[in-house]
Amino acid sequence: MKGDLLSGLWTAAALPELSPAQWESLLSQARCARLAPRLALLCVERGWIDAVPARPRVHLDNALAQGRRQHDQTLWEARCIRDALAQLPGPVVLLKGAAYVVARLQAGRGRLFTDVDVMVPAAQLRVAEAALFAAGWYAAPLDPYDERYYRDWMHEVPPMQHVERGTALDLHHTITPPTSRFAVDAARLFERARALEASPGLWVLAPEDMVLHGVVHLLQDGDYSAGLRDLLDFDALTREFGADPAFWPRLVERALELGLQATLYHAVAQARRLLATPVPAAAAAALEAQRPGRLRRATMAALLRAALRPDHPDCDTPLTPAVRWLLYVRSHGLRMPWYMILPHLLRKAWMRRAALIHPAEKRAPL
């Protein structure tokens, strides 16, 4: 039997009985969704691990080791970045997975990611880039259009990679593109950012801003290959921060301040559906009062129901490619106005075609 074996596990009362073929599919789905260590942790924390058959157990043990290794590597990279940017006058803010790990949050446990995301004030970008370059990080050469794409339109500079370790680094100056219809003033984020006592010289966003950045990444980025992972981040963060009764009122208020209430509404709806994420009644009512129109709600619910399934052949339906394409186009529509997005997408299509005709030529994907 094929199908999505992964999503329902997070609310299951017991480990389901799976055939060897289903175990193979489940583990493959977890790897595709970048959730193998979290799946292994789930089995350990729920007391299921001893009931896992021997062969799948080996893969889960390896996933636990992979999660511990990434955790240690992330702590090391964060210290290296902190040292490289030590002379920067403004705060060095870790984002997303690196922030969860270094801040010792529950969302960081078993969290897999491919790069470290850092945010500094826009006025300090050039100084930060120079300092990182001196410490071994570099950006691959880009053509003038791609360089302008990052420098003028995006919320980050071109991706960087360490010359020796090969680790990837994304240097941000805010959390949404300046051209986006949901453009966020970074100054408002830095005002509430918090220094990490356990890692002097590094900062993280305020709890409500951390959650909102996560949902922006989930619902506006356009790549849903790790969508379930990002939704689990939202669940873990809101459960942990929600121990403070003031958190949910602050979160809803902050979403309204930053114009992200619709994005938060969709994330809450999907987290409650898939993960039974607890949301206080007052916060749920406040979000309902600001909810998008009926057609937008129904459309997004249908699209996300398909897109949040693991990006795996066993989970696909005949409509899955169309759904992912629609969400990809939607993400660009959120990032740029139509008069910018049309030429940009046409150029990407032309470059993709040229790469197929001349595969030896190296082109930087955007």
N, C-alpha and C positions, 0 to 999 in steps of 0.2 A: 504494500500500500504506500503510495506516494502522497506528498502534500506538505504543508507547513507543520513541521513537528516541533518547531522551536518556540514560536510566540506564546502558545498557551502554557508553557512550562512555568512561567513566572508566577502564575496564580494557581497552579495545580496543588491539590492537597497531598498527593503522593506521586512518586515516580511512576509514570505509565509503563506498562509491560510492552516492550518493543522487541520485534524480531531482529535478527542480525542485520537484515537489509535496512530496517528502519533505523537501527543504531548508526549504520554507515551513513544514511541520509541525514540524520540529525547532526552528527559530528561534522559532516561536510557543510550543512547549512550554517552551523555555528562558526566555522572557519570563514565562510563567505561573508557573514555578517560581522566579523571581527569580535565574536562573542565566545570563543572557545574557553578562555580563562574564566569568564564570568559564568558560563555554564558549569564548569568544574567547581567553582566556588559555591554556586547554588546547590549542587549535589552534596557538597561537604556541609554547608550550613543547615540544610534541611534534613541531614542525617540519611541521605539516600546513597551515599557513595559506596557503602558496603554491599548494596543491592545491585550495583552496576556489574554486568558480566565482565569477565577477565579482559577480553580484548578491547572493548570500549574503555575500560578502566585505565589501560595503558595510555590511551590518547588523552584522557582527562588528567592523568598525572602529569603528562608532558605539557598540557595546557597550563596547569598550575605553575610549573617551572617557568614556562614562557612568560606568564604574568609577573612572576617575581623578578625575572631578568629585566623585563621592560621597566618595572618599577625602579629598580636600582639604576638602570641606565638613564632614566628620566631625572632622577635626583642628581646624578653626575652631570648631565647636560645642563640642568638648571644652574648648578654651581659654576660651570664654565661660562655660561652666558652672563651670570651675575658678575663674575670677575672681569669679563671683557667689557662690560658696560658700567664698571664701578665709578668712572669719572663723569657719567652722565648726570646733569643736575636734576632731572625729573625722575619720577618713579619708573621702574621697570616692572611692568605688570604681566604676569603669566596668564594665559587664557586656556580655556577648555581642558583637555586631558592633562596637560602639564600642571595646570593650576590645581586640579583635583588631587593629583598625586602629591605635589609638594605641600599643599595645605592639609594633607592627611584626611581628606574627605572620603566618605563611603563610596562616592562615585568613582574614586580613583582606584578602588580595589579591583584588580583584574582588568583594568581599562587598557585596551590596545589602541595605539594611534601611530601615524606614520611620520609626524613632524611635531616640533615644539613651536607653539604660537606665543609670541611676545608682543606687547603693545607699549609704545613710548609716545610722548607728545609729538605731533606733526612737525613742530619747529625743531625737534631734535633728531629727525630721521637721518639727515646726512651725517651728523656726528656719530649716531649709532651705527650706521652702515660702515663708516670708516673704522670704528673701533672693532666691529665684528670681523671686518676684512683683515685687520691686523692680527686678530686671534685665529684666523684660518677659515672663516666662512666666506664664501664667494657666491655670486649669482652668475648663471650661464649667460653668455652674450645673447641679446635679443635684437630683433630688427627694430627700426624706429617706431613702427606702429605698435608693436607689443610693448615697447618701453613706455610709450605714451599711455597705452591702455592701463598699465599699472600705476604710473606716476600721476596721471591726471584724473583717472576715473575710478580706481579701485581703492579699497581701504587698507591695502598692504603694498609693499614694494615687491619687486620680483623675488621669487623663492630663492633661498640661500642653502648651500650645502657645505659641510665641513670638508676641507681638503684631505684630511687624514682619516677621520672617523666615518665620513659619508653620511652623517646625520643631517636631517633637513630642518630648516628653521624658516618660519614665516614671520616677518616683522610687520606689525600692524601699527596704524596710527588712530584707528577707530574700529568699530565692529560691523559697520555696513558701508557700502560704497557711497561716496559723496553725491553720486548721480542717482542714488536710489530714492524711490518715493518714501522709503522709511529711513532716510538718512538720520543718523544719531550723532549729536554733538558730543565729541569725545571729552570736552571739558567737563561735561556733567558726569561722565564716568570716572574721570580722575578725581573729581571732588569727593567721591565716596569710596575710592579704592582704599584697601587696607594693607598695611605692612604685615609681613609674616614674621612673627617673633622667632619662630624656629629656623627661619632662613633669612637673616638680616640682609638687606639690599634687594629683596624681592617683594613684590606686592601681588595681590589678587583683587579682582573686582568685588564690590559689595555683594552679599548673598543674592539680593534681588536682581542685580545687574548680571551676575554670573548665570542665573537661571534664564534670564531674558536673552543673553547672548547664545546660550545653548539652543533655545527655541528658534532664534533667528537663523542659526546655522542649520538646524533641522528642516525648517519650513521654507527658507528662502534661498538656500544654496543650490538646489537643483539636483544634487547627487544623493540618492537614497540608498546607495549600496550599504551604508552603515546606519540607516535610519532607525532601525530597532535599537541599536546601541545608543544612539543619541536620545531616544525616548526613555531608555533605561537610565541614562544620566539624569534626565529631568525627574524621573520618579525618585531616584536616590537622593538628589539634591533637595527636592521639596519635602521628602520625608525627614531628612536630617535637619534642614533649616526650619521646617515646620514645627519642631519642638518648641520654638519661640512663638508664642501666640501673636506677636506683632508681625511675624514674617509675611503671612498671606495678605493682610491689609497693605503692607508696604509694597509687596509684589504687584498687586492689582493697581495701586496708585502709581507706581513707577511705570508700569506698562502704559497707562493713560498719559503720563507725562511725556514719554518717548514715542507715543503713537504706535505702540506695539500690541494694543489690546486684542486685535483680531488674531495676530500670530499666537499670542498666549492662549486665546480661546481655543484655537484648533489643537494646540499641544495638550491642553487640559482634557479636551474631549477624547483624544486618542489615548492618552495615558490612563484615563479612567476606564476606557473600553478594554484595553489590552492588559493593563497592569493593576487595575483597581486602585490607582493612586488616590489616597485620601485628600479631599479638598473640603475645607470648612464650608458650611452652608452659606455663610455671609459672603465669602469670596466667590463661591459659585454663583450666587445671586447677582453680585456686582458684575461678574463677567457676562452673565446672561443679559444684563441690561445694556451691555456694550457689544453684543454679539453681531456678527455680520448678517447680511440679509439672507433670507431663506434659501435662495438659489445658490449663493456662494457657500453657505454651510453645507448644503446637500452635495454640491459638486466636490468640495474639498474632502468631505467625509468619504465619498466614493473613491476618489483618487488615492487618498491616504490609506484606505483599507487595503488596496492592492499594493501600493508602493512600500508600505512598512513590513510586508512579508520579506523574508530573507531573499536576497538576490541570487537565487539558485534555481536550476532547471526544474527541480521537483516542486518548487513553489510557484512557478510561473503559470499563468493562464494565457489563452490566446490574446487577451487585451493588455497584458503586462507591458509589452514594448510600447504600445500607444500611450499608456498611462505614464510611463517614465518619460517619454518624449514630451508629453503635454506639461508635466511638472518641470522639465528642463527648460522649455520655452517660457513657462510662467516665471521661473527664477530670473531669466534674463529680462523679462518685462518688468520685474520689480527692481532690477539693478539699474536700468537705463530707460530713458524716454524712447519712444518709437523711432524718432529720427536718428538716434544713435544705434539702436539695437539692430535695425534692418541691415545697414551696411556691415555691422560687426558679424552678424550671423552669416551673411552672404560671403564675407571674407573667410570665415571659418570653414564653410562648406567648400569653398574653392581650394583652400589649403589642404583640406582632408582629401579632396579628389586628386590634387597634385601629388600628395604623399603616396597615394595608391599607384599613380602613374610612374613616379620617380621615388621609390621607397628608400633609395640610398641617401637622399637629401635629408638632413636633420632639420626639423622644424619644431619650434617651441609650442606645445599645446596650451591653449587657454581654456 
